[in-house]
């Protein structure tokens, strides 16, 4: 219910384009939203396509390893693995404990995982940073172009205002003096 109220408030704010008295109905607003969403999807798909073509197979594997290594699934599975490891080696369930306290083999495994996982995650982060930089350059270009178009529109509007002022002055001077006194 709160979302509908917010949408109504947003629509009421957007019901007129400021300074132009152009009415926007819900159909026009939803059309504009669809156009913007479609444009964003096209840009995102182009960036994804570019990423797929310019990224090596080993880099994509590193990205997937980093994504899994930074997930709750990994944390939960690894926590379960550690708990099982310790229980098997502490509880007298088996006659032979393959890694008794202080869990030297477990320490070796954890060090091995950390030694390989950290650089893989860093490689993935570096690629993501490069991709983010590329996206920010595209955003800047779009914003710059929009700014230039807005400046051009403002220049045209100022020119039109000046012409209207001249026309108004001309009409005032063309009126007979008697009508001007009224």
C-alpha positions in Angstrom: 0.0 0.0 0.0 2.9 2.4 0.8 4.4 1.7 -2.7 1.1 2.8 -4.4 1.1 6.0 -2.3 4.7 6.7 -3.3 3.9 6.0 -7.0 0.9 8.4 -6.7 3.1 11.1 -5.2 5.8 10.6 -7.8 3.2 10.8 -10.6 1.7 13.9 -9.1 5.2 15.5 -9.1 5.8 14.4 -12.7 2.3 15.4 -13.9 3.8 18.6 -15.5 7.1 19.2 -17.0 8.5 22.1 -15.1 8.4 25.3 -17.1 6.6 24.0 -20.1 3.0 23.3 -18.9 3.1 19.9 -20.7 0.7 17.5 -19.1 2.0 14.0 -18.5 -0.6 11.2 -17.9 0.2 7.8 -16.5 0.4 6.3 -20.0 3.1 8.8 -21.0 5.0 8.4 -17.8 4.9 4.6 -18.1 6.1 4.9 -21.8 9.0 7.0 -20.7 9.9 4.5 -18.0 9.8 1.7 -20.5 12.0 3.6 -22.9 14.6 4.3 -20.2 14.5 0.7 -19.0 14.9 -0.6 -22.5 17.8 1.8 -23.1 19.5 0.6 -19.9 19.0 -3.0 -20.8 20.6 -2.5 -24.2 23.6 -0.8 -22.6 23.9 -3.6 -20.0 23.6 -6.4 -22.7 26.3 -4.6 -24.8 28.6 -4.4 -21.9 28.0 -8.1 -21.0 28.6 -9.1 -24.6 31.8 -7.0 -24.7 32.9 -8.6 -21.4 32.3 -12.1 -22.8 34.2 -11.5 -26.0 37.2 -9.7 -24.3 37.6 -12.0 -21.3 39.7 -15.1 -21.4 38.3 -18.4 -20.2 40.6 -18.5 -17.2 39.5 -15.0 -16.2 35.8 -16.1 -16.3 36.7 -19.1 -14.1 38.4 -16.8 -11.7 35.3 -14.6 -11.6 33.1 -17.6 -10.8 35.5 -18.8 -8.1 35.5 -15.3 -6.6 31.7 -15.1 -6.8 31.4 -18.5 -5.0 34.2 -17.7 -2.5 32.3 -14.5 -1.5 28.9 -16.1 -1.1 26.9 -17.3 1.9 26.8 -20.7 0.3 30.6 -20.9 0.6 30.7 -19.7 4.2 28.0 -22.2 5.3 29.5 -25.1 3.4 33.0 -24.3 4.6 31.7 -23.8 8.2 30.1 -27.2 8.0 33.3 -28.7 6.6 35.3 -27.3 9.5 32.8 -28.5 12.1 32.8 -32.0 10.6 36.6 -32.1 10.4 36.9 -31.1 14.1 34.2 -33.5 15.3 35.7 -36.4 13.4 39.1 -35.7 14.9 38.0 -34.9 18.5 35.1 -37.4 19.2 36.1 -41.0 19.8 33.9 -42.2 16.8 36.9 -43.5 14.9 39.7 -45.5 16.5 42.2 -43.5 14.4 42.1 -39.7 14.2 43.8 -38.6 11.0 44.4 -35.0 12.3 44.5 -34.9 16.1 44.6 -31.6 18.0 46.1 -28.9 17.1 44.8 -29.8 13.6 48.0 -29.3 11.7 46.6 -30.8 8.5 43.5 -28.6 8.7 45.8 -25.5 9.2 47.7 -26.6 6.0 44.5 -26.9 4.1 43.2 -23.5 5.3 46.5 -21.9 4.4 46.5 -23.5 1.0 42.9 -22.3 0.3 43.7 -18.7 1.5 46.9 -18.6 -0.6 45.0 -19.5 -3.8 41.7 -17.9 -3.1 43.0 -14.4 -2.3 44.9 -13.8 -5.6 41.9 -15.2 -7.6 39.5 -12.8 -5.8 42.0 -9.9 -6.4 42.2 -10.7 -10.1 38.4 -10.7 -10.3 38.2 -7.4 -8.4 40.7 -5.8 -10.8 38.7 -6.9 -13.8 35.5 -5.7 -12.2 37.1 -2.3 -11.4 38.2 -2.0 -15.1 34.6 -2.9 -16.2 33.2 -0.3 -13.8 35.6 2.3 -15.2 34.5 1.5 -18.7 30.8 1.8 -17.6 31.5 5.1 -15.9 33.1 6.4 -19.1 30.0 5.5 -21.0 27.8 7.2 -18.4 30.0 10.3 -18.6 29.6 10.3 -22.4 25.8 10.0 -22.2 25.6 12.7 -19.6 27.9 15.0 -21.6 25.8 14.5 -24.7 22.6 15.1 -22.7 24.1 18.3 -21.2 25.0 19.6 -24.7 21.5 18.9 -26.0 19.9 20.7 -23.0 22.3 23.6 -23.6 21.2 23.7 -27.3 17.5 23.6 -26.3 18.0 26.4 -23.8 19.8 28.5 -26.5 16.8 28.0 -28.8 14.4 28.9 -26.0 16.3 32.1 -25.2 16.4 33.0 -28.9 12.6 32.4 -29.1 12.0 34.5 -26.0 14.0 37.4 -27.6 12.0 37.1 -30.8 8.8 37.1 -28.8 9.9 40.2 -26.9 10.7 42.0 -30.2 7.3 41.0 -31.7 5.6 42.3 -28.5 7.5 45.6 -28.7 6.7 45.9 -32.4 3.0 45.3 -31.7 3.0 47.9 -29.0 4.6 50.5 -31.3 2.1 49.7 -34.0 -1.0 50.3 -31.8 -2.5 53.8 -32.2 -1.6 56.1 -29.4 -5.2 56.3 -28.2 -5.4 52.6 -27.5 -2.1 52.7 -25.6 -3.5 55.3 -23.2 -6.4 53.0 -22.2 
